[in-house]
Amino acid sequence: MLKELMEEELKLMGLNSLEHPIFYNCQYGIRFEIGVGNVYNKDMTPRKEYVESALSRAMTIYNNGIKSPTLLMWEVYPQGEEDKSDFEILFSKKIISILPQEEFSQDIDIDNEVIKRTQLYWDLKKSNIPMNKVFREIIIGDLGGSEDFISSIYLFDVENHVMLHLYDDRGLDIVAYDKNKLIPIYQKLNTWILDYDRKQIDKIFFV
């Protein structure tokens, strides 16, 4: 049910898969800069101010862009003796002790190597997942946290056909079936748009 729902949303947005970067593969989207300023202290530990600022931006975009949270999908790649239960334990430890409502595993071919991919699904209408904790784990994933959270969690608002993908501490993609759903955050949070992609994004909303 949740897997099929996600696949329907991807098709609506013109996406055949979750190939990265999401922004470049979708007709209507915005790429935001999340992390700004110096990342590390002199002792190479991540600056608290950097992490908190990135988290604040991510939560602001989420609260303004995802009006009706529907599902969360976490895509993981078990290695060796790992299986989905290891990731469920990690999710419980770092975020909240709520098991996914659905899971789907398959073997896929990447560069002539067969690896296992598992997708874990949470119904956000039934599960109260604390997004601030989800985003924090993604943000600190490259800064000494768990790398399993980096660029692997996708959030969907099925009612409005919007998807949000915080890929790491640097940035966040939000895409939609209808560009009108993104106009409010394009206008409200315009100064946070990633400068590298600003011209392309401006063209989307000025047409």
N, CA and C atoms as a LAMMPS dump frame, in Angstrom:
ITEM: TIMESTEP
0
ITEM: NUMBER OF ATOMS
621
ITEM: BOX BOUNDS ff ff ff
-5.0000000000000000e+02 5.0000000000000000e+02
-5.0000000000000000e+02 5.0000000000000000e+02
-5.0000000000000000e+02 5.0000000000000000e+02
ITEM: ATOMS id mol type element x y z
1 1 1 N 0.819 -1.209 0
2 1 2 C 0 0 0
3 1 3 C 0.858 1.266 0
4 2 1 N 1.761 1.421 0.975
5 2 2 C 2.607 2.605 1.039
6 2 3 C 3.599 2.637 -0.12
7 3 1 N 4.146 1.486 -0.461
8 3 2 C 5.075 1.406 -1.594
9 3 3 C 4.374 1.816 -2.885
10 4 1 N 3.168 1.29 -3.1
11 4 2 C 2.416 1.624 -4.304
12 4 3 C 2.053 3.11 -4.321
13 5 1 N 1.737 3.638 -3.146
14 5 2 C 1.402 5.058 -3.033
15 5 3 C 2.595 5.92 -3.422
16 6 1 N 3.779 5.549 -2.95
17 6 2 C 4.989 6.287 -3.288
18 6 3 C 5.266 6.215 -4.784
19 7 1 N 5.124 5.031 -5.36
20 7 2 C 5.393 4.865 -6.786
21 7 3 C 4.43 5.687 -7.636
22 8 1 N 3.186 5.792 -7.205
23 8 2 C 2.211 6.623 -7.917
24 8 3 C 2.622 8.09 -7.874
25 9 1 N 3.122 8.526 -6.719
26 9 2 C 3.574 9.911 -6.58
27 9 3 C 4.774 10.189 -7.483
28 10 1 N 5.699 9.249 -7.535
29 10 2 C 6.878 9.422 -8.383
30 10 3 C 6.481 9.544 -9.847
31 11 1 N 5.545 8.715 -10.281
32 11 2 C 5.084 8.77 -11.675
33 11 3 C 4.426 10.109 -11.981
34 12 1 N 3.623 10.609 -11.035
35 12 2 C 2.981 11.912 -11.219
36 12 3 C 4.018 13.01 -11.44
37 13 1 N 5.132 12.904 -10.715
38 13 2 C 6.18 13.917 -10.795
39 13 3 C 7.124 13.685 -11.972
40 14 1 N 6.875 12.628 -12.742
41 14 2 C 7.714 12.327 -13.888
42 14 3 C 9.003 11.624 -13.535
43 15 1 N 9.033 10.978 -12.374
44 15 2 C 10.231 10.275 -11.918
45 15 3 C 10.048 8.768 -12.066
46 16 1 N 10.996 8.126 -12.729
47 16 2 C 10.95 6.674 -12.86
48 16 3 C 11.614 5.977 -11.684
49 17 1 N 12.407 6.735 -10.949
50 17 2 C 13.118 6.176 -9.801
51 17 3 C 13.508 7.318 -8.876
52 18 1 N 14.222 6.977 -7.803
53 18 2 C 14.715 7.984 -6.862
54 18 3 C 16.181 8.3 -7.135
55 19 1 N 16.515 8.392 -8.398
56 19 2 C 17.89 8.696 -8.782
57 19 3 C 18.267 10.103 -8.325
58 20 1 N 19.46 10.222 -7.774
59 20 2 C 19.938 11.512 -7.274
60 20 3 C 20.722 12.259 -8.354
61 21 1 N 20.707 13.588 -8.267
62 21 2 C 19.928 14.44 -7.367
63 21 3 C 18.463 14.52 -7.808
64 22 1 N 17.564 14.487 -6.863
65 22 2 C 16.136 14.523 -7.156
66 22 3 C 15.768 15.793 -7.933
67 23 1 N 16.325 16.913 -7.542
68 23 2 C 15.983 18.202 -8.159
69 23 3 C 16.182 18.19 -9.668
70 24 1 N 17.285 17.598 -10.128
71 24 2 C 17.609 17.626 -11.554
72 24 3 C 16.773 16.648 -12.377
73 25 1 N 16.035 15.792 -11.712
74 25 2 C 15.244 14.786 -12.42
75 25 3 C 13.748 15.062 -12.378
76 26 1 N 13.364 16.218 -11.855
77 26 2 C 11.948 16.557 -11.716
78 26 3 C 11.686 17.909 -12.385
79 27 1 N 10.531 18.054 -13.012
80 27 2 C 10.216 19.283 -13.743
81 27 3 C 10.085 20.492 -12.83
82 28 1 N 9.447 20.286 -11.674
83 28 2 C 9.208 21.404 -10.766
84 28 3 C 9.86 21.128 -9.411
85 29 1 N 10.803 21.961 -9.043
86 29 2 C 11.464 21.748 -7.762
87 29 3 C 12.294 22.948 -7.34
88 30 1 N 12.721 22.91 -6.088
89 30 2 C 13.594 23.939 -5.528
90 30 3 C 14.714 23.238 -4.771
91 31 1 N 15.914 23.747 -4.932
92 31 2 C 17.065 23.228 -4.185
93 31 3 C 17.512 24.305 -3.2
94 32 1 N 17.427 23.955 -1.922
95 32 2 C 17.772 24.905 -0.868
96 32 3 C 19.138 24.598 -0.264
97 33 1 N 19.841 25.653 0.123
98 33 2 C 21.078 25.518 0.89
99 33 3 C 20.706 25.422 2.364
100 34 1 N 21.197 24.392 3.033
101 34 2 C 20.85 24.151 4.435
102 34 3 C 21.982 24.564 5.375
103 35 1 N 23.166 24.068 5.099
104 35 2 C 24.305 24.383 5.956
105 35 3 C 25.029 25.63 5.489
106 36 1 N 25.211 26.589 6.375
107 36 2 C 25.924 27.823 6.031
108 36 3 C 26.957 28.126 7.115
109 37 1 N 28.053 28.738 6.7
110 37 2 C 29.09 29.093 7.665
111 37 3 C 30.095 27.977 7.87
112 38 1 N 30.947 28.163 8.855
113 38 2 C 31.986 27.179 9.15
114 38 3 C 31.384 25.919 9.767
115 39 1 N 31.806 24.776 9.261
116 39 2 C 31.256 23.497 9.714
117 39 3 C 31.901 23.04 11.016
118 40 1 N 33.229 23.209 11.113
119 40 2 C 33.96 22.603 12.225
120 40 3 C 34.591 23.625 13.171
121 41 1 N 34.74 23.192 14.421
122 41 2 C 35.546 23.922 15.39
123 41 3 C 37.019 23.665 15.092
124 42 1 N 37.897 24.323 15.82
125 42 2 C 39.334 24.132 15.62
126 42 3 C 39.765 22.698 15.885
127 43 1 N 39.041 22.006 16.781
128 43 2 C 39.396 20.616 17.075
129 43 3 C 38.702 19.64 16.128
130 44 1 N 38.104 20.172 15.038
131 44 2 C 37.451 19.39 13.985
132 44 3 C 36.164 18.695 14.431
133 45 1 N 35.612 19.147 15.543
134 45 2 C 34.267 18.697 15.908
135 45 3 C 33.27 19.638 15.236
136 46 1 N 32.089 19.131 14.855
137 46 2 C 31.118 20.006 14.196
138 46 3 C 30.627 21.115 15.116
139 47 1 N 30.541 22.317 14.589
140 47 2 C 30.059 23.45 15.372
141 47 3 C 28.574 23.286 15.664
142 48 1 N 28.204 23.456 16.918
143 48 2 C 26.805 23.331 17.324
144 48 3 C 25.933 24.331 16.569
145 49 1 N 26.462 25.551 16.38
146 49 2 C 25.699 26.594 15.692
147 49 3 C 25.4 26.199 14.247
148 50 1 N 26.362 25.539 13.609
149 50 2 C 26.169 25.097 12.221
150 50 3 C 25.065 24.056 12.14
151 51 1 N 25.123 23.068 13.023
152 51 2 C 24.125 21.995 13.032
153 51 3 C 22.742 22.554 13.341
154 52 1 N 22.649 23.416 14.354
155 52 2 C 21.348 23.958 14.751
156 52 3 C 20.757 24.855 13.665
157 53 1 N 21.607 25.617 12.987
158 53 2 C 21.137 26.476 11.904
159 53 3 C 20.616 25.641 10.737
160 54 1 N 21.347 24.578 10.398
161 54 2 C 20.909 23.685 9.317
162 54 3 C 19.594 23.012 9.679
163 55 1 N 19.474 22.573 10.925
164 55 2 C 18.242 21.928 11.386
165 55 3 C 17.07 22.904 11.341
166 56 1 N 17.307 24.134 11.751
167 56 2 C 16.248 25.139 11.743
168 56 3 C 15.747 25.398 10.323
169 57 1 N 16.673 25.485 9.387
170 57 2 C 16.275 25.699 7.99
171 57 3 C 15.463 24.508 7.468
172 58 1 N 15.95 23.31 7.733
173 58 2 C 15.257 22.114 7.247
174 58 3 C 13.843 22.033 7.803
175 59 1 N 13.69 22.309 9.09
176 59 2 C 12.368 22.248 9.714
177 59 3 C 11.445 23.339 9.167
178 60 1 N 11.997 24.514 8.905
179 60 2 C 11.184 25.6 8.355
180 60 3 C 10.667 25.239 6.967
181 61 1 N 11.53 24.671 6.137
182 61 2 C 11.114 24.258 4.791
183 61 3 C 10.079 23.147 4.878
184 62 1 N 10.314 22.197 5.774
185 62 2 C 9.358 21.098 5.958
186 62 3 C 7.99 21.625 6.394
187 63 1 N 7.972 22.48 7.387
188 63 2 C 6.7 22.988 7.925
189 63 3 C 5.941 23.86 6.927
190 64 1 N 6.677 24.497 6.023
191 64 2 C 6.032 25.343 5.02
192 64 3 C 5.732 24.606 3.72
193 65 1 N 6.457 23.528 3.473
194 65 2 C 6.304 22.834 2.194
195 65 3 C 5.513 21.548 2.235
196 66 1 N 5.531 20.862 3.381
197 66 2 C 4.794 19.601 3.533
198 66 3 C 3.588 19.872 4.42
199 67 1 N 2.472 20.17 3.789
200 67 2 C 1.273 20.561 4.532
201 67 3 C 0.543 19.367 5.136
202 68 1 N 0.603 18.231 4.465
203 68 2 C -0.114 17.043 4.929
204 68 3 C 0.808 15.828 4.842
205 69 1 N 1.727 15.655 5.822
206 69 2 C 2.684 14.546 5.781
207 69 3 C 1.977 13.195 5.67
208 70 1 N 2.398 12.395 4.692
209 70 2 C 1.721 11.131 4.424
210 70 3 C 2.593 9.922 4.708
211 71 1 N 3.796 9.921 4.152
212 71 2 C 4.654 8.757 4.364
213 71 3 C 6.118 9.148 4.374
214 72 1 N 6.887 8.318 5.088
215 72 2 C 8.337 8.438 5.142
216 72 3 C 8.918 7.128 4.651
217 73 1 N 9.852 7.213 3.721
218 73 2 C 10.531 6.008 3.241
219 73 3 C 12.033 6.148 3.481
220 74 1 N 12.599 5.123 4.108
221 74 2 C 14.041 5.079 4.374
222 74 3 C 14.632 3.947 3.546
223 75 1 N 15.554 4.286 2.658
224 75 2 C 16.171 3.302 1.769
225 75 3 C 17.558 2.944 2.286
226 76 1 N 17.762 1.665 2.571
227 76 2 C 19.025 1.217 3.156
228 76 3 C 19.595 0.049 2.347
229 77 1 N 20.884 -0.2 2.558
230 77 2 C 21.581 -1.252 1.826
231 77 3 C 22.321 -2.15 2.816
232 78 1 N 21.653 -3.185 3.298
233 78 2 C 22.281 -4.09 4.267
234 78 3 C 23.543 -4.729 3.691
235 79 1 N 24.571 -4.832 4.529
236 79 2 C 25.824 -5.452 4.109
237 79 3 C 26.185 -6.584 5.059
238 80 1 N 26.823 -7.597 4.52
239 80 2 C 27.247 -8.724 5.346
240 80 3 C 26.081 -9.39 6.039
241 81 1 N 26.14 -9.428 7.361
242 81 2 C 25.101 -10.084 8.154
243 81 3 C 23.967 -9.138 8.531
244 82 1 N 24.036 -7.905 8.068
245 82 2 C 22.977 -6.947 8.389
246 82 3 C 21.663 -7.345 7.728
247 83 1 N 20.566 -7.027 8.385
248 83 2 C 19.258 -7.155 7.749
249 83 3 C 18.389 -5.996 8.222
250 84 1 N 17.136 -5.997 7.826
251 84 2 C 16.28 -4.854 8.127
252 84 3 C 16.146 -4.599 9.627
253 85 1 N 16.257 -5.644 10.43
254 85 2 C 16.101 -5.463 11.876
255 85 3 C 17.211 -4.587 12.456
256 86 1 N 18.414 -4.646 11.863
257 86 2 C 19.51 -3.8 12.332
258 86 3 C 19.18 -2.321 12.125
259 87 1 N 18.537 -2.027 11.019
260 87 2 C 18.175 -0.643 10.73
261 87 3 C 16.97 -0.2 11.551
262 88 1 N 16.072 -1.12 11.821
263 88 2 C 14.941 -0.801 12.698
264 88 3 C 15.433 -0.46 14.101
265 89 1 N 16.442 -1.185 14.561
266 89 2 C 17.038 -0.907 15.871
267 89 3 C 17.712 0.466 15.864
268 90 1 N 18.435 0.764 14.774
269 90 2 C 19.103 2.059 14.649
270 90 3 C 18.084 3.196 14.652
271 91 1 N 16.993 3.027 13.915
272 91 2 C 15.937 4.04 13.866
273 91 3 C 15.334 4.239 15.254
274 92 1 N 15.1 3.141 15.95
275 92 2 C 14.525 3.209 17.3
276 92 3 C 15.46 3.917 18.269
277 93 1 N 16.754 3.655 18.127
278 93 2 C 17.743 4.232 19.033
279 93 3 C 17.945 5.726 18.781
280 94 1 N 18.002 6.103 17.521
281 94 2 C 18.338 7.481 17.172
282 94 3 C 17.122 8.399 17.055
283 95 1 N 15.974 7.829 16.675
284 95 2 C 14.823 8.683 16.375
285 95 3 C 13.633 8.367 17.268
286 96 1 N 12.995 7.232 17.069
287 96 2 C 11.849 6.853 17.896
288 96 3 C 11.577 5.37 17.714
289 97 1 N 11.082 4.751 18.764
290 97 2 C 10.831 3.307 18.732
291 97 3 C 9.466 3.008 18.112
292 98 1 N 9.4 3.194 16.803
293 98 2 C 8.203 2.861 16.036
294 98 3 C 8.639 2.036 14.835
295 99 1 N 8.125 0.831 14.718
296 99 2 C 8.49 -0.033 13.604
297 99 3 C 7.81 0.439 12.324
298 100 1 N 8.459 0.229 11.17
299 100 2 C 7.817 0.596 9.906
300 100 3 C 6.578 -0.261 9.66
301 101 1 N 5.596 0.328 8.98
302 101 2 C 4.377 -0.421 8.669
303 101 3 C 4.577 -1.364 7.486
304 102 1 N 5.549 -1.042 6.633
305 102 2 C 5.821 -1.882 5.466
306 102 3 C 7.318 -1.923 5.2
307 103 1 N 7.747 -2.983 4.519
308 103 2 C 9.129 -3.053 4.057
309 103 3 C 9.179 -3.844 2.758
310 104 1 N 10.148 -3.49 1.93
311 104 2 C 10.299 -4.155 0.642
312 104 3 C 11.783 -4.29 0.346
313 105 1 N 12.217 -5.516 0.032
314 105 2 C 13.627 -5.768 -0.269
315 105 3 C 13.764 -6.405 -1.644
316 106 1 N 14.841 -6.056 -2.324
317 106 2 C 15.135 -6.691 -3.606
318 106 3 C 16.624 -6.592 -3.897
319 107 1 N 17.106 -7.493 -4.74
320 107 2 C 18.484 -7.448 -5.204
321 107 3 C 18.54 -6.579 -6.45
322 108 1 N 19.482 -5.648 -6.481
323 108 2 C 19.627 -4.77 -7.637
324 108 3 C 21.063 -4.82 -8.134
325 109 1 N 21.258 -4.47 -9.393
326 109 2 C 22.578 -4.492 -10.019
327 109 3 C 23.127 -3.073 -10.09
328 110 1 N 24.251 -2.85 -9.438
329 110 2 C 24.935 -1.562 -9.495
330 110 3 C 26.373 -1.807 -9.924
331 111 1 N 26.717 -1.307 -11.107
332 111 2 C 28.074 -1.478 -11.645
333 111 3 C 28.48 -2.948 -11.668
334 112 1 N 27.562 -3.781 -12.171
335 112 2 C 27.801 -5.223 -12.326
336 112 3 C 27.987 -5.951 -11.001
337 113 1 N 27.522 -5.337 -9.936
338 113 2 C 27.554 -5.988 -8.623
339 113 3 C 26.132 -6.045 -8.072
340 114 1 N 25.725 -7.237 -7.664
341 114 2 C 24.386 -7.416 -7.12
342 114 3 C 24.407 -7.101 -5.628
343 115 1 N 23.573 -6.145 -5.219
344 115 2 C 23.489 -5.787 -3.811
345 115 3 C 22.027 -5.769 -3.381
346 116 1 N 21.816 -5.866 -2.094
347 116 2 C 20.458 -5.876 -1.558
348 116 3 C 20.033 -4.463 -1.172
349 117 1 N 18.835 -4.097 -1.582
350 117 2 C 18.262 -2.807 -1.209
351 117 3 C 16.96 -3.037 -0.455
352 118 1 N 16.818 -2.364 0.674
353 118 2 C 15.605 -2.491 1.488
354 118 3 C 14.978 -1.118 1.685
355 119 1 N 13.682 -1.048 1.475
356 119 2 C 12.933 0.182 1.699
357 119 3 C 11.986 -0.019 2.872
358 120 1 N 12.099 0.852 3.869
359 120 2 C 11.255 0.799 5.059
360 120 3 C 10.269 1.962 5.004
361 121 1 N 8.986 1.66 5.23
362 121 2 C 7.931 2.657 5.076
363 121 3 C 7.193 2.91 6.386
364 122 1 N 7.018 4.197 6.71
365 122 2 C 6.205 4.603 7.854
366 122 3 C 5.017 5.427 7.365
367 123 1 N 3.841 5.115 7.87
368 123 2 C 2.628 5.877 7.577
369 123 3 C 2.56 7.044 8.556
370 124 1 N 2.755 8.258 8.065
371 124 2 C 2.802 9.427 8.945
372 124 3 C 1.434 9.857 9.44
373 125 1 N 0.388 9.246 8.92
374 125 2 C -0.955 9.496 9.441
375 125 3 C -1.2 8.666 10.707
376 126 1 N -0.412 7.605 10.859
377 126 2 C -0.568 6.712 12.005
378 126 3 C 0.594 6.803 12.99
379 127 1 N 1.755 7.218 12.502
380 127 2 C 2.959 7.249 13.332
381 127 3 C 3.435 8.68 13.521
382 128 1 N 3.618 9.073 14.762
383 128 2 C 4.083 10.425 15.072
384 128 3 C 5.61 10.437 15.106
385 129 1 N 6.206 10.561 13.923
386 129 2 C 7.661 10.557 13.806
387 129 3 C 8.186 11.975 14.048
388 130 1 N 9.111 12.167 14.99
389 130 2 C 9.661 13.505 15.246
390 130 3 C 10.636 13.926 14.142
391 131 1 N 10.187 14.797 13.25
392 131 2 C 11.002 15.17 12.098
393 131 3 C 12.273 15.909 12.487
394 132 1 N 12.236 16.607 13.612
395 132 2 C 13.459 17.284 14.041
396 132 3 C 14.571 16.275 14.321
397 133 1 N 14.214 15.107 14.854
398 133 2 C 15.217 14.064 15.096
399 133 3 C 15.663 13.414 13.789
400 134 1 N 14.719 13.201 12.881
401 134 2 C 15.056 12.638 11.57
402 134 3 C 16.056 13.545 10.86
403 135 1 N 15.746 14.832 10.813
404 135 2 C 16.608 15.775 10.11
405 135 3 C 17.964 15.916 10.792
406 136 1 N 17.98 15.892 12.11
407 136 2 C 19.253 16.005 12.823
408 136 3 C 20.181 14.846 12.458
409 137 1 N 19.638 13.636 12.393
410 137 2 C 20.466 12.474 12.062
411 137 3 C 21.004 12.568 10.638
412 138 1 N 20.2 13.095 9.717
413 138 2 C 20.683 13.275 8.346
414 138 3 C 21.794 14.321 8.32
415 139 1 N 21.584 15.417 9.021
416 139 2 C 22.548 16.519 9.024
417 139 3 C 23.885 16.1 9.618
418 140 1 N 23.865 15.35 10.71
419 140 2 C 25.132 14.965 11.353
420 140 3 C 25.712 13.685 10.762
421 141 1 N 25.033 13.106 9.776
422 141 2 C 25.512 11.851 9.191
423 141 3 C 26.923 11.932 8.643
424 142 1 N 27.258 13.059 7.998
425 142 2 C 28.599 13.261 7.437
426 142 3 C 29.545 13.915 8.434
427 143 1 N 29.034 14.201 9.629
428 143 2 C 29.823 14.947 10.619
429 143 3 C 30.112 14.106 11.853
430 144 1 N 30.169 12.799 11.667
431 144 2 C 30.46 11.911 12.781
432 144 3 C 29.286 11.074 13.228
433 145 1 N 28.124 11.244 12.593
434 145 2 C 26.948 10.451 12.94
435 145 3 C 26.873 9.176 12.122
436 146 1 N 25.682 8.62 12.007
437 146 2 C 25.494 7.393 11.237
438 146 3 C 25.305 7.717 9.762
439 147 1 N 26.161 7.167 8.916
440 147 2 C 26.084 7.428 7.481
441 147 3 C 24.854 6.796 6.842
442 148 1 N 24.195 5.885 7.533
443 148 2 C 23.015 5.223 6.97
444 148 3 C 21.855 6.186 6.745
445 149 1 N 21.879 7.335 7.414
446 149 2 C 20.788 8.297 7.259
447 149 3 C 21.032 9.289 6.122
448 150 1 N 22.264 9.35 5.615
449 150 2 C 22.605 10.335 4.593
450 150 3 C 21.887 10.033 3.282
451 151 1 N 21.203 11.026 2.764
452 151 2 C 20.605 10.975 1.422
453 151 3 C 19.709 9.769 1.192
454 152 1 N 19.059 9.28 2.244
455 152 2 C 18.32 8.022 2.113
456 152 3 C 16.883 8.085 2.614
457 153 1 N 16.436 9.26 3.085
458 153 2 C 15.082 9.391 3.634
459 153 3 C 14.263 10.347 2.765
460 154 1 N 13.062 9.891 2.421
461 154 2 C 12.177 10.649 1.532
462 154 3 C 10.829 10.86 2.221
463 155 1 N 10.328 12.088 2.147
464 155 2 C 9.054 12.434 2.78
465 155 3 C 8.054 12.857 1.71
466 156 1 N 6.822 12.357 1.838
467 156 2 C 5.798 12.627 0.832
468 156 3 C 4.548 13.244 1.45
469 157 1 N 4.024 14.235 0.748
470 157 2 C 2.709 14.81 1.02
471 157 3 C 1.847 14.418 -0.175
472 158 1 N 1.1 13.326 -0.027
473 158 2 C 0.343 12.769 -1.145
474 158 3 C -0.832 13.658 -1.531
475 159 1 N -1.426 14.304 -0.547
476 159 2 C -2.58 15.168 -0.828
477 159 3 C -2.216 16.298 -1.786
478 160 1 N -1.006 16.854 -1.604
479 160 2 C -0.562 17.97 -2.441
480 160 3 C 0.487 17.565 -3.471
481 161 1 N 0.853 16.283 -3.478
482 161 2 C 1.825 15.74 -4.439
483 161 3 C 3.167 16.475 -4.353
484 162 1 N 3.721 16.47 -3.147
485 162 2 C 5.005 17.113 -2.877
486 162 3 C 5.933 16.1 -2.211
487 163 1 N 7.213 16.123 -2.599
488 163 2 C 8.212 15.259 -1.964
489 163 3 C 9.373 16.111 -1.478
490 164 1 N 9.872 15.788 -0.291
491 164 2 C 11.017 16.489 0.293
492 164 3 C 12.143 15.499 0.521
493 165 1 N 13.36 15.913 0.133
494 165 2 C 14.538 15.06 0.308
495 165 3 C 15.693 15.897 0.85
496 166 1 N 15.927 15.795 2.15
497 166 2 C 17.107 16.39 2.784
498 166 3 C 18.239 15.396 2.589
499 167 1 N 19.214 15.735 1.739
500 167 2 C 20.223 14.728 1.406
501 167 3 C 21.399 14.692 2.372
502 168 1 N 21.821 15.827 2.901
503 168 2 C 22.848 15.847 3.949
504 168 3 C 22.857 17.243 4.565
505 169 1 N 23.943 17.592 5.255
506 169 2 C 23.97 18.886 5.941
507 169 3 C 24.051 20.071 4.985
508 170 1 N 24.319 19.807 3.724
509 170 2 C 24.494 20.91 2.773
510 170 3 C 23.2 21.39 2.138
511 171 1 N 22.282 20.462 1.841
512 171 2 C 21.12 20.922 1.099
513 171 3 C 19.912 20.013 1.123
514 172 1 N 18.852 20.53 0.519
515 172 2 C 17.536 19.88 0.546
516 172 3 C 16.824 20.147 -0.776
517 173 1 N 16.217 19.111 -1.333
518 173 2 C 15.389 19.242 -2.53
519 173 3 C 13.925 19.084 -2.151
520 174 1 N 13.074 19.945 -2.7
521 174 2 C 11.634 19.767 -2.555
522 174 3 C 11.042 19.885 -3.953
523 175 1 N 10.275 18.875 -4.364
524 175 2 C 9.737 18.819 -5.72
525 175 3 C 8.238 18.562 -5.654
526 176 1 N 7.553 18.874 -6.754
527 176 2 C 6.098 18.745 -6.75
528 176 3 C 5.571 18.457 -8.148
529 177 1 N 4.361 17.921 -8.199
530 177 2 C 3.654 17.691 -9.458
531 177 3 C 3.182 19.02 -10.045
532 178 1 N 2.754 19.921 -9.189
533 178 2 C 2.22 21.221 -9.599
534 178 3 C 3.103 22.319 -9.012
535 179 1 N 3.703 23.124 -9.859
536 179 2 C 4.63 24.147 -9.355
537 179 3 C 3.942 25.164 -8.45
538 180 1 N 2.631 25.313 -8.585
539 180 2 C 1.906 26.258 -7.733
540 180 3 C 1.995 25.881 -6.259
541 181 1 N 2.208 24.598 -5.987
542 181 2 C 2.345 24.152 -4.597
543 181 3 C 3.654 24.647 -3.978
544 182 1 N 4.613 25 -4.833
545 182 2 C 5.922 25.428 -4.342
546 182 3 C 6.097 26.947 -4.335
547 183 1 N 5.199 27.655 -4.986
548 183 2 C 5.339 29.114 -5.081
549 183 3 C 5.422 29.793 -3.707
550 184 1 N 4.59 29.406 -2.722
551 184 2 C 4.687 30.073 -1.414
552 184 3 C 6.068 29.969 -0.772
553 185 1 N 6.703 28.791 -0.821
554 185 2 C 8.028 28.687 -0.191
555 185 3 C 9.103 29.285 -1.088
556 186 1 N 8.879 29.284 -2.397
557 186 2 C 9.813 29.964 -3.305
558 186 3 C 9.868 31.449 -2.952
559 187 1 N 8.734 32.026 -2.674
560 187 2 C 8.672 33.451 -2.343
561 187 3 C 9.14 33.721 -0.915
562 188 1 N 8.692 32.903 0.027
563 188 2 C 8.973 33.145 1.442
564 188 3 C 10.423 32.853 1.815
565 189 1 N 10.999 31.803 1.222
566 189 2 C 12.341 31.361 1.606
567 189 3 C 13.336 31.534 0.465
568 190 1 N 13.111 32.532 -0.354
569 190 2 C 13.906 32.735 -1.563
570 190 3 C 15.389 32.913 -1.282
571 191 1 N 15.725 33.55 -0.186
572 191 2 C 17.138 33.823 0.109
573 191 3 C 17.911 32.556 0.459
574 192 1 N 17.212 31.466 0.733
575 192 2 C 17.876 30.209 1.065
576 192 3 C 18.143 29.333 -0.156
577 193 1 N 17.641 29.73 -1.307
578 193 2 C 17.837 28.926 -2.516
579 193 3 C 19.325 28.823 -2.827
580 194 1 N 19.759 27.628 -3.226
581 194 2 C 21.166 27.405 -3.556
582 194 3 C 21.545 28.264 -4.764
583 195 1 N 22.536 29.129 -4.593
584 195 2 C 22.914 30.067 -5.648
585 195 3 C 23.291 29.359 -6.949
586 196 1 N 23.919 28.213 -6.837
587 196 2 C 24.364 27.475 -8.03
588 196 3 C 23.198 27.163 -8.968
589 197 1 N 22.017 26.907 -8.404
590 197 2 C 20.848 26.53 -9.204
591 197 3 C 19.795 27.637 -9.285
592 198 1 N 20.12 28.814 -8.791
593 198 2 C 19.103 29.869 -8.7
594 198 3 C 18.531 30.254 -10.066
595 199 1 N 19.366 30.4 -11.079
596 199 2 C 18.865 30.799 -12.395
597 199 3 C 17.859 29.791 -12.932
598 200 1 N 18.182 28.512 -12.791
599 200 2 C 17.277 27.466 -13.265
600 200 3 C 15.964 27.48 -12.489
601 201 1 N 16.053 27.689 -11.185
602 201 2 C 14.854 27.708 -10.334
603 201 3 C 14 28.937 -10.641
604 202 1 N 14.646 30.088 -10.82
605 202 2 C 13.895 31.302 -11.151
606 202 3 C 13.115 31.132 -12.454
607 203 1 N 13.71 30.45 -13.425
608 203 2 C 13.029 30.227 -14.705
609 203 3 C 11.754 29.408 -14.519
610 204 1 N 11.789 28.457 -13.589
611 204 2 C 10.618 27.61 -13.336
612 204 3 C 9.438 28.452 -12.877
613 205 1 N 9.702 29.407 -11.997
614 205 2 C 8.614 30.151 -11.362
615 205 3 C 8.304 31.487 -12.037
616 206 1 N 9.129 31.879 -13.011
617 206 2 C 8.849 33.108 -13.747
618 206 3 C 8.103 32.852 -15.045
619 207 1 N 7.963 31.59 -15.444
620 207 2 C 7.273 31.245 -16.697
621 207 3 C 5.787 31.504 -16.559
